[in-house]
Amino acid sequence: MELGLVTLLRAAWIAVTLPIIVASIPSSKLSSFHQLASRFANRGKTMQQSSYKFTVPQRFFSHFYVVAVVWTTLLLLTTWLYAYRMAPLSSESFHFSHLASLLTGGSHIFSFQKSHLRPLEHRYRVWRIVLLLLLLEAQVVRRLFETFYVSNYSPSARLHIFAYLTGLFYYIAAPLSLCCTCAPEVFKFTLNLVSEFIVKGKNKMPAIEIDWWESVNTLTKLGWRQWIGTAIFLWGWIHQFRCHAILGSMGAHAEQVDDYVIPSGDWFDIVSSPHYLAEIVIYAGLVVASGGGDLTIWLLFAFVVANLAFAAAETHNWYLRKFENYPRNRFAIIPFVY
Ligand SMILES: NC(=O)c1ccc[n+]([C@@H]2O[C@H](COP(=O)([O-])OP(=O)(O)OC[C@H]3O[C@@H](n4cnc5c(N)ncnc54)[C@H](OP(=O)(O)O)[C@@H]3O)[C@@H](O)[C@H]2O)c1
């Protein structure tokens, strides 16, 4: 099952990334493919009114984050519980977990004691995944908050139904990609807990006690890659929040609905889509924090870069067409490169 899930996710990321890369190749032979891709990908200001067929309101972006928060929270809590019970890193928690199981008469049918024999590297991998899910949780919760309280979606802004479905797919597949190497065992563990609950009943279930402080302590001891990855993630996270606040406040500067102004401040002074750049920084942080050895996470990152670079190029060209005085020294998304 593990291999099946991993293969499926990798195939899915390749399948959604390749068309975007092909559409981004600057060749006249591919112009009709580029136009088709733009038709699906453009939204809000970059979408032409003639493409309004098969669209949904752009404020439906909030649906992505509702799905993302529910799904990521579920994966985070079950993986965390699994890590705490089955993959302890400190000897105290190992003994606590073992003792608790003996005292509560941990049954052989339901207990996973054999998992304690797993190699240390495996246990580190499980805790690294807890950290990745925790970081993604911080991202999607903030995005949910922003879609409700920071972003200022114009009533006429639309999103193609294809982009809407891709967004829903993305927020199911992205959290799963971060934890796919241990998701099957976490799933089995959760299923066992639920079965135990059904068979024994609530009163006979051993209390699930998590020492949160010890868990956080474990996360801080994972290694230097996790520290650097978390720092990169937070750097992108803070800048994206600032850039979204700038965009959200721009409705107030516009003279009428659907009127746009040239944004400035924070990373807007260097690139046209700094919030996309920040998203790339955020996911780069996740790649580093993962240790860099998981191909599925690299493929997820490749999709994020390809997708946002394509959208940023469309946005940049839109700014150049719309504003004669648009700062010529601004790049589309990657400073001094693109
Ligand atoms: N991980 C991924 O693959 C992925 C994919 C897509 C998006 N995202 C993230 O989601 C966030 C939002 O993306 P998005 O595509 O919705 O961003 P966006 O198209 O730039 O729009 C964000 C909001 O700002 C408004 N806005 C943009 N430029 C403006 C201007 N010059 N004047 C006034 N208002 C302006 C937009 O209005 P209009 O709608 O009228 O343009 C919209 O309400 C981004 O940070 C992005 O990184 C991630």
The ligand as an ORCA input file, in Angstrom:
! r2SCAN-3c Opt
* xyz 0 1
  N       0.743     26.333     -3.711
  C       0.242     26.634     -4.894
  O       0.427     25.923     -5.885
  C      -0.597     27.880     -5.034
  C      -1.378     28.076     -6.171
  C      -2.132     29.230     -6.273
  C      -2.112     30.176     -5.259
  N      -1.352     29.958     -4.161
  C      -1.229     30.979     -3.111
  O      -2.436     31.617     -2.802
  C      -2.225     33.018     -2.637
  C      -3.256     33.809     -3.446
  O      -3.066     33.492     -4.825
  P      -3.877     34.227     -5.973
  O      -3.493     33.555     -7.232
  O      -5.331     34.354     -5.613
  O      -3.212     35.695     -5.908
  P      -3.624     36.968     -6.770
  O      -4.286     36.562     -8.058
  O      -2.450     37.848     -6.884
  O      -4.759     37.664     -5.922
  C      -4.731     37.906     -4.548
  C      -5.775     39.011     -4.244
  O      -5.133     40.277     -4.418
  C      -5.822     41.050     -5.399
  N      -4.853     41.797     -6.199
  C      -3.777     41.281     -6.852
  N      -3.097     42.276     -7.470
  C      -3.775     43.422     -7.227
  C      -3.590     44.792     -7.608
  N      -2.560     45.159     -8.343
  N      -4.499     45.709     -7.204
  C      -5.543     45.341     -6.420
  N      -5.782     44.060     -6.016
  C      -4.906     43.112     -6.426
  C      -6.550     40.047     -6.248
  O      -7.581     40.698     -6.969
  P      -8.141     40.064     -8.351
  O      -8.711     38.740     -7.979
  O      -9.161     41.015     -8.822
  O      -6.970     39.902     -9.272
  C      -6.975     39.029     -5.203
  O      -8.103     39.485     -4.508
  C      -0.801     33.328     -3.087
  O       0.037     33.681     -2.032
  C      -0.301     32.045     -3.690
  O       1.037     31.808     -3.379
  C      -0.592     28.830     -4.033
*
